[in-house]
Amino acid sequence: MLQGWKKYLFHSKEGGDGGGGGVRWGRISASVFFLVLLSLAFVCFSAFYSGDYGWSAATANIGLGPAAEAPAAVADPSPTNLSHIVFGIGGSARTWSRRRGYNELWWRPGVTRGHVWLDEAPPEGAWPATSPPYRVSANASRFRERASASRIARIVAESQRLHAGDAGVRWFVMGDDDTVFFVDNLVATLGKYDHEEMYYVGAPSESVEQDVMHSYGMAFGGGGFAVSAPAAAELARALDGCLDRYAQFYGSDQRLDLRGDAYGLLAAHPVAPLVSLHHLDYLAPITPRGGDRLGALRTLMDAARLDPARILQQCFCYEVQRGFAWSVSVSWGYTVQLYPRVLAANDMEVPLRTFKTWRSFGDGPFTFKTRQVAPDRPCDRPLLYFLSSVKKNGQDGSGSTMSEYSRYREEEDGRCKGLPGYGAALKVETVKVFAPKMDPAAWRRVRTEKAVLPNASVMVEPYLGSTNKKLSPG
């Protein structure tokens, strides 16, 4: 919801053959061979459809009623759009008034589909029209001390039953009530996969300690995961049986599975669409603009509405003058970092470690490389600029934008002013970035080639009037 989402595909095939002989001994041998083959086939069948896999229908329907059949597959060549996605948001009647703002940032009434699933009904007349509609989850008290976690886990199954007859539903997406989705990027991401196959799409935690404790092979739920309609139908059959069978496991959350200040990661986002942000109540406001957490997020969402595919995408440029050089990193729609020295691009794309691990509040390890903020070397730190405005650039209908980033004044170290380029950098008050609108289909072409991102240009003011440099993709 911040790195690219990964896929898991479950697929099975069956097959077999047999033979016979002509003479009596041959018939006996063939019969014995056939019986052994049949027995092995039965053992393999039993092993696959029971135990660890949990796909057997025999234990699948406890408490949730009969599993609903997925609608008959009808070939639909149209690209996936927002109407094909059903959201299931895990919430609580007691906390909704505090967390509804996160959801109302991205929910589009009359366009987005799905429900907030609550533990109990809210007071009559208290549900705001700007929030997603709600439903009350099925009673999960039989799971005893795991009732709360089990209720959340069942949301995909309950959503599937609710929409089982709707052939227009391709994906079920799960998230928490403190998750912000970037729905255009979500559509682009899911559009890469065949929704008629069994797909489970998500990502592990950023914190290694969480992955070690739970699993590297699962999508952490709070920040969002997606299940294709056929996979959701099978999951609905098996889920309660799995909850009984794997009672020792417990779910966890993702994106961002961090604490503190997420600035370093957001300023150096990987080359992947921003799909969701999570655990926002446990993070500092992502920008000093806008006041509180919601106000800070709103500035990011406003930029994303103009160019969703480009949001947070990182680009670099360099300014060379007589006696000094600058390095500039742009995280589009969010922040600019100006280093009054030369810093290699492969260093600038490594996030500054402004955050802590989720569980232990430690400095790592994380599932990606980080670099230290270096409090003992203040002259190595960049000057920071945050988005102050963004608008369409011109009337050509191309969707190109002009975003402006203004200086965030921290306490400056007087020792740095004498360094080449530092004094000149302190005169820069505003950075403007001109960018063409990024094609969402570009993500279908992304593997590791970073040059897929359309170039932008940056204007630094005031310094010798202005300087205009072409940005290189991150």
C-alpha positions in Angstrom: 0.0 0.0 0.0 3.8 1.6 0.1 6.2 -1.3 -2.3 4.7 -3.3 -5.2 2.0 -6.1 -4.3 3.0 -9.7 -5.0 1.0 -12.8 -6.2 0.3 -16.3 -5.0 -1.5 -18.8 -7.3 -3.1 -22.1 -6.2 -3.7 -24.4 -9.1 -4.4 -28.2 -9.3 -4.8 -30.8 -12.0 -5.9 -34.5 -11.9 -5.1 -37.3 -14.3 -4.4 -41.1 -14.4 -4.5 -44.2 -16.5 -4.5 -48.0 -16.2 -3.8 -51.2 -18.2 -4.4 -55.0 -18.4 -2.9 -58.2 -19.7 -3.9 -61.1 -21.9 -3.1 -64.2 -19.8 -4.3 -65.1 -16.3 -1.1 -64.1 -14.6 -1.0 -61.0 -16.6 -4.6 -60.3 -15.5 -3.7 -60.9 -11.9 -0.6 -58.6 -12.2 -2.6 -55.9 -13.9 -5.4 -56.2 -11.3 -2.9 -55.8 -8.4 -1.2 -52.9 -10.2 -4.6 -51.2 -10.8 -5.6 -51.6 -7.1 -2.2 -50.2 -5.9 -2.5 -47.3 -8.3 -6.1 -46.7 -7.2 -5.0 -46.8 -3.5 -2.1 -44.4 -4.2 -4.5 -42.0 -6.0 -6.9 -42.2 -3.0 -4.1 -41.4 -0.5 -2.9 -38.5 -2.6 -6.5 -37.2 -2.9 -7.0 -37.5 0.8 -3.7 -35.8 1.6 -4.4 -32.9 -0.8 -8.0 -32.3 0.3 -7.5 -32.4 4.0 -4.9 -31.4 6.6 -2.8 -28.4 5.8 -4.6 -27.3 2.6 -8.0 -26.8 4.1 -9.9 -27.1 0.8 -12.3 -29.8 1.9 -16.0 -28.8 2.0 -16.6 -31.1 4.9 -15.4 -28.6 7.6 -15.9 -25.4 5.6 -19.3 -24.1 6.5 -19.4 -24.0 10.3 -21.3 -20.9 11.4 -21.5 -19.0 8.1 -24.1 -21.1 6.3 -23.8 -22.9 3.0 -21.0 -21.8 0.8 -22.3 -19.8 -2.2 -21.3 -20.9 -5.7 -19.3 -18.4 -7.7 -21.3 -17.2 -10.8 -20.7 -19.2 -14.0 -17.6 -17.9 -15.8 -18.5 -15.7 -18.7 -15.7 -14.4 -20.8 -15.6 -10.6 -20.4 -12.7 -9.0 -22.3 -13.2 -5.5 -20.8 -10.4 -4.2 -18.6 -10.9 -4.3 -14.8 -12.4 -1.2 -13.4 -13.5 0.1 -10.0 -17.0 -1.4 -10.3 -15.5 -4.9 -10.4 -14.0 -4.6 -6.9 -15.9 -5.1 -3.6 -14.2 -3.8 -0.5 -14.6 -5.4 2.9 -13.4 -3.0 5.6 -12.9 -4.4 9.1 -14.2 -1.9 11.6 -15.8 -1.4 15.1 -18.9 0.6 16.1 -16.9 2.1 19.0 -14.0 3.4 16.9 -15.7 4.3 13.6 -16.3 8.0 14.6 -12.6 8.4 15.1 -11.5 6.5 12.0 -14.2 7.3 9.5 -12.1 10.2 8.1 -9.5 7.9 6.7 -12.1 6.0 4.7 -13.9 9.1 3.5 -10.6 10.3 1.9 -10.8 7.5 -0.6 -14.4 6.2 -0.6 -16.4 7.4 -3.6 -20.1 7.3 -2.8 -22.1 5.7 -5.6 -19.0 4.4 -7.3 -17.0 2.2 -4.9 -18.7 -1.0 -3.7 -18.6 -2.8 -0.5 -19.2 -2.4 3.3 -17.7 -1.7 6.6 -18.2 -4.8 8.7 -18.9 -3.9 12.3 -19.0 -5.9 15.5 -22.3 -4.4 16.5 -24.9 -2.0 15.0 -24.2 1.7 15.6 -26.8 3.9 17.3 -29.8 4.5 15.1 -29.3 7.6 12.9 -25.7 7.9 13.7 -24.2 6.6 10.4 -22.9 9.4 8.2 -23.9 9.4 4.5 -20.3 10.1 3.5 -19.1 6.8 4.9 -19.3 3.4 3.2 -22.4 1.5 4.1 -22.1 -0.9 7.0 -23.1 -4.5 7.8 -22.9 -6.3 11.1 -20.6 -9.4 11.0 -21.9 -12.8 11.8 -21.6 -14.0 15.4 -18.1 -15.4 16.0 -18.3 -16.1 19.7 -17.8 -19.8 19.2 -14.1 -19.0 18.5 -13.9 -17.8 22.2 -10.7 -15.7 22.8 -10.1 -15.6 19.0 -13.6 -14.2 18.3 -12.4 -10.7 17.3 -9.6 -11.9 15.0 -11.9 -14.6 13.5 -14.6 -12.0 12.8 -12.1 -9.9 10.8 -10.8 -13.0 9.0 -14.3 -14.0 7.9 -15.1 -10.6 6.1 -13.9 -11.9 2.7 -16.2 -15.0 3.1 -19.2 -12.9 4.2 -18.6 -10.4 1.3 -18.4 -13.3 -1.1 -21.7 -14.7 0.1 -23.3 -11.3 -0.2 -22.2 -10.9 -3.9 -22.1 -14.5 -5.0 -24.7 -14.1 -7.7 -23.0 -11.0 -9.2 -21.0 -11.9 -12.3 -19.7 -8.3 -12.3 -17.6 -8.9 -9.2 -14.0 -9.9 -10.0 -12.1 -9.1 -6.8 -12.7 -8.9 -3.1 -10.4 -6.5 -1.3 -9.9 -6.5 2.5 -8.6 -3.6 4.6 -8.9 -2.1 8.0 -10.7 1.0 9.1 -7.4 2.9 9.4 -6.4 2.1 5.8 -6.3 4.6 3.0 -6.6 3.1 -0.5 -5.4 4.7 -3.7 -8.2 3.1 -5.7 -7.0 4.0 -9.2 -3.6 2.3 -8.5 -5.4 -0.6 -7.0 -7.4 -1.1 -10.2 -4.2 -0.9 -12.3 -2.5 -3.5 -10.1 -5.4 -6.0 -10.1 -5.8 -5.4 -13.9 -2.5 -7.3 -14.5 -4.0 -10.6 -13.3 -6.6 -12.9 -14.8 -9.6 -12.6 -12.4 -11.0 -15.9 -13.6 -8.1 -17.7 -12.0 -7.4 -18.2 -8.3 -5.3 -15.3 -7.2 -4.4 -14.0 -3.7 -2.6 -10.7 -4.0 -0.8 -8.8 -1.2 2.5 -8.2 0.4 4.5 -9.2 3.5 5.4 -6.8 6.3 8.2 -4.2 6.1 9.4 -5.4 9.5 11.5 -8.6 9.4 10.5 -9.5 13.0 6.8 -9.6 11.9 7.5 -11.8 8.9 9.6 -14.1 11.0 6.9 -14.4 13.7 4.0 -14.8 11.2 5.1 -15.7 7.7 7.0 -14.3 4.6 4.4 -16.2 2.5 1.3 -14.4 3.5 -0.2 -11.0 2.7 -0.6 -9.0 5.9 -4.2 -8.0 6.1 -4.7 -4.5 7.5 -3.0 -2.7 4.6 -5.0 -4.7 2.2 -5.0 -7.9 0.2 -7.1 -9.0 -2.8 -8.7 -12.3 -3.6 -10.1 -13.1 -7.0 -13.8 -14.2 -7.2 -13.1 -17.9 -7.8 -10.6 -18.0 -4.9 -13.0 -16.2 -2.7 -15.7 -18.8 -3.4 -13.3 -21.6 -2.4 -12.2 -19.6 0.7 -15.8 -19.2 1.8 -16.2 -23.0 1.8 -13.0 -23.6 3.8 -12.5 -20.6 6.1 -14.1 -21.7 9.3 -12.4 -25.1 9.1 -9.1 -23.3 8.6 -9.8 -21.1 11.6 -10.3 -24.2 13.7 -7.4 -26.1 12.3 -4.9 -23.3 12.6 -6.0 -21.8 15.9 -2.4 -21.1 16.9 -1.9 -18.6 14.1 -2.8 -14.9 14.4 -3.1 -12.3 11.7 -1.2 -9.1 11.5 -1.1 -5.9 9.5 0.9 -4.3 6.6 1.7 -1.2 4.8 2.8 0.6 6.9 3.9 -2.0 9.5 6.1 0.8 11.0 6.0 3.3 13.8 7.3 6.8 14.1 7.8 9.0 11.1 7.2 7.3 7.7 8.8 10.2 5.8 12.0 8.3 4.8 10.0 5.5 3.1 7.5 7.8 1.4 10.3 10.0 0.1 12.0 7.0 -1.5 9.1 4.8 -2.6 10.1 1.9 -4.7 9.2 1.8 -8.4 5.7 0.5 -7.9 2.2 2.0 -7.6 1.2 3.3 -4.2 -1.8 1.2 -3.4 -2.5 1.7 0.3 -1.3 3.2 3.6 -2.1 1.7 7.0 -1.5 2.1 10.7 -1.9 5.8 10.3 -2.9 6.3 13.9 0.5 5.1 15.0 2.5 7.4 12.6 3.4 11.0 12.8 1.5 13.2 10.3 3.2 12.5 7.0 3.8 16.2 6.3 3.9 19.4 8.4 1.3 20.9 5.9 -2.3 20.5 6.8 -2.0 20.3 10.6 -3.3 16.9 11.8 -2.9 13.4 10.3 -6.0 13.7 8.2 -5.1 17.2 6.9 -1.6 15.9 6.0 -3.1 12.9 4.1 -5.5 15.1 2.3 -2.6 17.0 0.5 -1.3 13.6 -0.7 -4.8 12.5 -1.9 -5.3 15.8 -3.7 -2.2 15.3 -5.7 -3.1 11.6 -6.4 -6.4 12.6 -7.9 -4.6 14.6 -10.6 -2.0 11.9 -11.4 -2.6 8.7 -9.4 0.0 6.6 -11.2 2.8 9.1 -10.5 2.1 9.7 -6.8 5.3 9.2 -4.7 7.3 8.2 -7.7 10.9 9.2 -7.3 13.1 11.1 -9.8 16.5 12.8 -9.5 18.5 15.6 -11.1 21.8 17.5 -10.4 22.7 21.1 -10.6 26.4 21.9 -11.2 27.7 25.4 -10.6 31.3 26.7 -10.3 32.6 25.5 -7.0 29.7 23.3 -6.0 27.0 20.9 -7.0 23.5 19.9 -5.8 21.6 16.6 -5.8 17.8 16.8 -6.0 15.4 14.0 -5.2 11.7 14.4 -6.0 9.0 12.2 -4.6 6.2 13.5 -6.8 3.1 14.9 -5.0 4.9 14.8 -1.6 8.4 16.1 -1.0 11.7 17.3 -2.5 15.1 16.7 -0.9 18.0 19.1 -1.9 21.5 17.9 -1.0 24.1 20.6 -1.2 26.6 18.0 -2.5 26.8 15.2 -5.0 25.0 12.1 -3.9 24.7 9.1 -6.2 21.2 8.2 -7.4 21.6 4.7 -6.0 22.1 6.3 -2.6 19.2 8.7 -2.9 16.8 5.8 -3.7 17.6 4.2 -0.3 15.1 5.4 2.3 16.3 7.5 5.3 15.6 5.6 8.4 13.1 8.0 10.1 10.9 5.1 11.3 11.0 2.1 13.7 9.9 -1.5 13.5 6.3 -2.2 14.5 6.8 -4.7 17.3 10.1 -3.8 19.1 10.4 0.0 18.1 13.9 -0.9 16.8 16.0 0.4 14.0 15.5 -2.7 12.0 15.9 -5.0 10.3 13.5 -4.2 7.5 12.8 -6.0 4.2 14.6 -3.2 2.3 17.8 -1.3 2.7 17.8 1.9 4.7 20.4 4.6 5.5 21.0 6.5 8.7 19.8 10.0 9.2 23.2 10.8 10.8 22.3 13.2 13.6 26.0 13.7 14.3 26.6 14.9 10.7 24.0 17.7 10.2 25.6 18.9 7.0 24.9 15.6 5.3 21.2 16.0 5.8 19.1 17.3 2.9 17.1 20.5 2.9 13.4 19.5 2.9 10.5 20.9 0.8 6.9 19.7 1.1 4.0 20.0 -1.4 2.3 23.3 -1.1 0.1 23.2 -4.3 -0.5 21.1 -7.4 -2.6 21.9 -10.5 -3.0 21.0 -14.1 -0.5 22.7 -16.3 -2.1 24.5 -19.2 -5.2 23.8 -21.2 -3.9 21.2 -23.6 -5.9 18.4 -22.1 -2.9 16.2 -21.7 -3.2 16.1 -17.9 0.3 17.4 -17.3 0.8 19.0 -13.9 2.8 21.7 -12.1 3.5 20.9 -8.5 5.1 23.3 -6.1 7.1 22.4 -3.0 8.0 25.0 -0.3 10.8 25.0 2.2 10.3 23.4 5.6 12.5 25.3 8.0 14.2 23.2 10.6 16.8 24.4 13.0 19.9 25.0 10.8 23.4 24.2 11.9 25.6 27.3 11.6 28.7 25.2 10.9 27.2 24.1 7.5 26.8 27.6 6.0 30.4 27.8 5.1 30.4 24.7 3.0 30.4 25.1 -0.8 26.9 25.2 -2.1 25.2 25.2 1.3 24.7 28.9 1.6 23.3 29.1 -1.9 21.0 26.2 -1.1 19.6 28.1 1.9 18.3 30.7 -0.5 16.1 28.3 -2.3 12.5 28.8 -1.1 10.5 26.9 -3.7 10.9 24.0 -6.1 8.5 23.6 -9.0 8.1 20.3 -10.9 6.5 20.0 -14.3 5.4 16.5 -15.2 3.4 14.8 -18.0 0.6 12.6 -16.7 1.7 9.1 -16.2 -0.1 6.3 -18.1 -1.5 3.8 -15.5 -0.8 1.1 -18.1 2.9 1.8 -17.6 2.8 -0.5 -14.6 2.0 -3.5 -16.8 5.4 -3.0 -18.4 7.3 -2.6 -15.2 9.7 -5.3 -14.2 13.0 -3.8 -13.0 13.5 -1.2 -15.7 13.1 2.2 -14.0 13.1 4.2 -17.2 9.5 3.3 -17.7 8.5 6.4 -15.8 7.9 9.5 -18.0 10.5 12.2 -17.3 9.7 15.4 -15.5 11.5 18.7 -15.1 12.3 20.7 -12.0 12.7 24.5 -11.5 14.6 25.7 -8.4 13.8 29.3 -7.4 15.3 31.7 -6.5 18.9 31.0 -7.5 20.5 33.0 -10.3 16.9 33.7 -11.2 15.9 30.1 -11.8 17.5 26.9 -13.1 15.6 24.3 -15.0 16.8 20.7 -15.1 15.5 17.5 -16.6 14.7 14.8 -14.0 15.9 11.2 -14.5 13.5 8.5 -13.4 14.2 6.8 -10.0 
